[in-house]
């Protein structure tokens, strides 16, 4: 383990309506690195720079916003990463000596490292976590066809088992939501070689099923948010802009397009957003394009990275999406980390019923998702001018129209005797339209008795307000704290 290498967040890049971007720096420029997160720590491991493979691991502690470094047991690129049970695993890859089976395991509780081995060496595999276990699937094992092997790690028993994908693949994408993991696309041994196959593993039943992308492609980006799987971009005979979406609630597939066709893009999800960043338009032309899908509204927006590049390591920690390193034509490997922090929380019950101002009231939050920071501000907008109101808090979501109200209470509880919902209605916390805000004391939410917020908990907020002799509500906001 190296001595800590400290870095700071610098340079506001884009103040988009959906959040803000900042940058930081890895300790070493590199591309083809792997990324995952455990607890409040994001880890970026391995990679290659100017022909040299690196064992460097950069660790970002979101609770202190500081960086430190460690080293893998073997330098390598084209490795895979995933986390479960408080452990981050980095598996396989290649270096100057060939393909590797090595797995480096970081235990977040103890801050220690250990090693294991995959059942066979391979690169261009993919990592996923589902059902409390880590899966390392497919890849190039140095021969044709690609590998169908899956190595499975159980952190509870500290044991390894193996399984097989229904179809061999390399350069595939993976995404997980709930008990489902999907392994999508990639290079397959039978025609068409660039495949549209999706193998779906259900951890609840330990069974496999199949689906298909709308078009075959490799080197695509995959992620899931709010019950929606998204597989974006990639390449077949041409570079693709297609995004295939599977909604687990309706069990339906739909498709749309990115703002630019590209492959080798970074993909992760944060809050209500799926984020697809960078990539290659063609072999020698990278892009800085970022496409954001907001699951709370089903809408897309765009912004840009600090500069164009591809083959980044992407992961999410404590409400921040990080895109690290990568390769930029003309610059080679880089050390830049672009960090996206969306508006705090996930909006639901939106839009609210319009009030007498003619528009729905809106709630948002500012500050930090970290309990230790004690920095959360609730904001209500588009209220009737001159009318008073106050914020509500509850542990559960619901939908109930109180008698005589023009709006919907979106916190679970009946209208009368609602001990499960707290009111920020003390002196100094009453707000007056058209806008109002309060600073929340996270050590004492106004329930009976008062409750302090703990890391890992999700709390829901809404604003009630008078409205020309009646009353109404804003939409609601769900906030998960770290």
N, C-alpha and C positions, 0 to 999 in steps of 0.2 A: 504494500500500500504506500503510495507516494504521500508526501506532505501536502496539505491542502493547497489547491490553486484557487484563489478567489477571483471572482469576476463580478461586475455590476451590470444591472440593466441600463441600457443607454438608448438614446435617440428615439423619440416618438415618430413612428413612420406614417401611420394612417389612423385617423380618428373617425372610423366608420360608424354608421348609425348603430351597428350591432356590437361594437366594442372597440378596443384599441390594440395596437401592435407596438411592441418594443423589441429591442435586440439585445443579445448577449454574445459571448464568444466561448467556444470550446478551447481547451488547452492545446489542441493540435488539429490543424486542418486535415480533413479526410472525407472520403466518400465511401459508399457501400458499407456503411456502419449499421448497427442494429440498435433499436431503442425499445424500452419498456419502462413501466413505473411500478413502484411498490410503496404503499403508504403515501407519504408526502415527498418521496424522492423519485426523480426521473433519472434514468441511466442511459448513456450513449456509449456503446462499446465497439471496439475494433475499428476496421476500415482500412483504406489504402490511400497513400499520398505519394505522388511522384514515383510509383512503382514499388514503394516500400509498404509492407503490411504492418499494422500497429496493434498492440495489445492494450492501448490506452482506453480507460473508462472514465468518462466525465459524469459526475453525480451532481444533480441540481436539487438542493433542498428547498422546496417551495415554502416551508414554514419560516425559513430565515432569508430566503432569496439569495443564497450563497452557493458557490460551487466548490467541489473538491475533486480529486482524482484517485483512481486505483488502477490496477493492471490485471488483465486476463492472464491465465496461465499459458496461453499461446496466442501470438499475433495472428490475425486473420481478418478477411473481408468476406462478404456474401454469406454471413451467418444469420441466424434467426433468433428472436427473443420473445419471451412471454413470461407472465408472472402469475403466481397463485400461492395462497397460504403464507403470505408474507415473504416470499422468496422470488427473486428475479433470476431467470435462467437465460444463458446465451449459448447457443448450440451450433455445432458444425462450422461450415465455412471452408475457406481455402487460404493457403499462403504459398510461399516459394517452394515448399516441400510437397505440396499436393493437397488433397482433400483431408479434412479433419472430422473426427467423431467427438472431439472434446466438448464437454458442457461445463461452463463455469456458473456456479450458483452463489448468488449473494443473499445472505440472510439479513433482512432489514432489522430484526429484533436485536441481533447481536453485533451487526456491522461486520460480520466475518464472511470469508469466501471459502468454498470447497469445490471439488470437481467430480465429474462423472463422465460416462461415455455413451454416445448413441450406439445403437446396435450395428449400424454401418456408417462409414464416413460419407458426407455429402454436403453440397453447397446449393444455393438457390432453393432452399427449403422454406417453409413458412411455419411460424409459431402461433398458437392460439391457446386460450384458457377457457375451459368450460367445465361445469360440475366440480369445481375445486381442483381440477387437474390441468396439467400443461400438456399440449399435443404439439409435436414437431413432425410435420407431414411433408411427404414428397421430396423433391429435390433431384439434383444431378449427382449420381454416385460414381461417375467416371466411365460409365458404359451406357449403351443404348439397349433397352428403353429407359426413360427416366424412372426414378424410384417410386414405388407405391407404399413404401414403409412409413409407419407412424410409430414414433417413440413417445410413450406416455409416462409422465412423472406424477406421482402422488405425494404431495408434500407432507401429508399427515403420517403416512407410513414410511416415507423416504425410500420408496421403491419404484422400479421401472418395469413396465410391460410393453408389449408391442402389439400393433394391429396393422391393417392394411387399408389404404384408400381403395374404394371400388374401382378407381382408374388411376394408373400411374400419371404423374404430372411433375413438372418443374416450372419455375417462374409464375406460380399461381398466387392468388390473394386469399386471405381469410378474414372473417369477421364473426363476432359472437354477440348474441343478445339472449339473455335468459339462459335456457337450457339448450339453445341451438347454436351450433357453429357451422358456417358454410365455407367450403373450400372451392373457389371459383376460378375458371379459366386455366390458362397456362399452356405449356407445350406437352402434348400427349403422343404416345407412340403410334397411334393409328389415325387414319385420316378422318376429318381434317386434323393435321398435326397441331395447329393452334386451335384449341378446343373451346366450346361454349359450355362444357360440362360443369355442373355444380354438384358436389357431394355434400349432403347435409347430415350432420350427426346430432342426434337428440340424446343429451346426457340423462334425461329423466327416464328414458326407456332403453338406453344403450343400443339404439337401432340406427341404421343408415337409410336414407332415401335420396332421391335425385331430383334435380331441376336443371334448367338451362338458361344461360344468358341469351339475350336477343341476338348476339353475334359473338363468335369466338374471338378471344383476344388473350394476349399474354402481357406481363408487366403492367397490370392494371392496379388500381388502388381500391381497397376494400375497408369499410367501417360500418358501424351500426349505431343508431341513435333513436331513442324513444320508440323502440319496437320496429324500426325500419332498417333493413339491410340495404346498403348502397355499394355497387361495384362500378367504378368509373374509369373511363379512358382505357389505355392500353393500346396494343397494336396487333393487327393481323397482317393483311397484305398492305394496308395503309394504316396510318395513325388514327385512332378512334376518339370521338368526342362523346360516345354513348355512356349514359348512366342507367343501369338497371336497378330498380328499387323493388324490394319485397316487403310488404306490410304484414307483419305477423298477426295483426288484429283481423284483417280481412282475408288473409292468405292469398293476396292477389299481387301479381307482378305488373309493374308499369315501367316506362322508360322515358328519359328526357335526354338533354345534351348539355355538356359543359360549355363554357364560354369559348374555349379553345380545345381542339383535339390535341392529346398529348399522352405520353407513356412515361414510366419511371417517376410517377408523381407520388408525393407524400399524402397519406390519408390518416385522419384520426377524428374523434368526436369530442366535443366539450360543451357542457350545458345542453342546450337544445340544438346545437349545430353539428353537422358533419362538415368537415373542412378538407378540401382537396387542393394541394398547393404545389406549384412548380411543375417540373417535368420537361420532356423533350418534344418539341413540335416535329423535329426530324433529327437525324443522327448528330448534327453539329449545331443545332439551334435550340437553346433552352428558353423557357418562358418563366416569368415571375407571376403568372396568373394564379389567383386564388378564387375558387368557387365555394360558397357557403350555402348549405341547405339548412333552413330553419324548420325543424320538425314541428314547432309549436304553431306555425302558420302555413307550412307546406310551400314556402316560397324560397327562391334563390336570390343571392346577391353576389357581387364580385368585389375584390380588392386585389392588392398585389403584395408579394414579398418585397424585402428590401432590394433584392436584385434577382435576376433569372438564374435558376440552377435546377438540378435534378439529382436523384439518388440520395435524398436526405434521410435521416432517421427521424421518425415522427412518433410522438406519444403525448399523452395528456396526464397532468398531475394537478390536483388541488385547483381545478377550474381554469387551468392554463393549458393551451395546446402549443407544443414546441416542435419546430422543424429545424433540425440541426445538421450542419455540415453540408455535404453534397459536392457536386462538380458544376462549375460554370465555364462554358466555352470561353477560351482566352485567358481565364484565370486559373484553371485547374481546380484541385480540391480546395475547399474553403473551410473556415472555422466559425462562420456566422450561425447564430441561432435566432430565428424569428419566433416571437412569442405572442400568441393571440389570447387576449382575455375578453370574453364577451361580457355584455351586461350581466350583472349578477342574477342568477336564478332562471327558472323556466316559467314563462307566462302560460297560464291556462285560463279556462272560462273566458276566452277572449274571442271577439270583442265583447265587452259588457253591453247591457242595454243602454241605449242613448239616454242622456239626462236632459234637463231643460235648456242646457247650452246648445243642444242640437247634435252633440257628439258623445261617444262613450267615454267614461272616465278610465284612466290608465294608471297602473301602479308599476314602479320600477325600484331598483335598489342600486346603491353605490357603496364603494368601500372595499372590503376584503371578505373572502369566504373562510379565512382562517380564524377560528375561535380566539386564538391567542392574540390576534391583532385588535380585538374589541373595536371593530370599525365597520359598522353597518348603518347606512342611512336609508330609510324608506321615503319614497317620493310619490306623491299623487298629483296627477295633472288632468286638465280638461274637466274640472269640476265646475258647478254653477258658481258664478261670482258672488261673493258675500255670504255663501252658505257655509256652515261649520260641519266638521266631520272628525273622525278619528280612525286609527288603524286597528286592525284585528290580527290575531295570530292563532293558529291551531296546528295540531300535529297531523291532521288528516284532511284530505280533499273531499268535497261533496258538491251538491247542487240543490239548493232549496230556496224557494221564493217565499219570504216571510209575508204574512197577511198584511196588506196595505202598502207593501213596498213595490217600487217600480223596478227593482233589480234582483239579482240572484246572489244569495249567500253561498260562497264556494268553499266553505270550510265545513266539515262534517259536524252536524249538531242540529237538534231541533231549535225552534225559535225561542221557546220558553225554557228557563232553567238550564241554560247552556254553559255548564261548568267547564266543558272541554275547549272553549274558545276564550282567549284573553283579549281585553280591550286596553289599548293605550290611550286612556281617557282621563288620565290624571292632569292636574293643573300644569300648564306648559306644554302639553302634548296634543291639545286640541288644535286642529288646523282650520284654515278658512280659505275657501276657493277664490280664484280658479286653480291655484296650486298650493301645495303644502308639503312639508317634510319633517321627519323627526329622526333623531339619533337613537338607536336601539341599544339598551343595556342588555348584552347577551348573557350576563350573569343572573338576570332576574326578569324573565318574561312574565307578563302580568296574568298568570293563571292563579288558581287557588289550590295549594299554596304556590308562590312564585317558583319558576323552574329556570335553571341555568342550562344553556345550550352546550352540548357535548360534541366533540369531533365525530363525524360520521352520521349525525342526525340530520333529518330533513324537516324543516318547518315551513308552514304556508302562511302567507300574509295577504291581506285585502284591506281596502278602505271603504268604510261606511260614511255616508254624508246626507244631510238634509237637502231636499230638492223641491222647493215651492210647495210647502205644506205636506209633502210626502217624504220619502227617502229613497236612496238608491245605493248602488255599490260600483266600485271599479271592477276591472278584471282582477285576477289573483296571480300570485307569484309563489313558486315553490323553490326553496333555497336549501341546498345540501351543503353543510359546513364540514370543514376539515380541521 
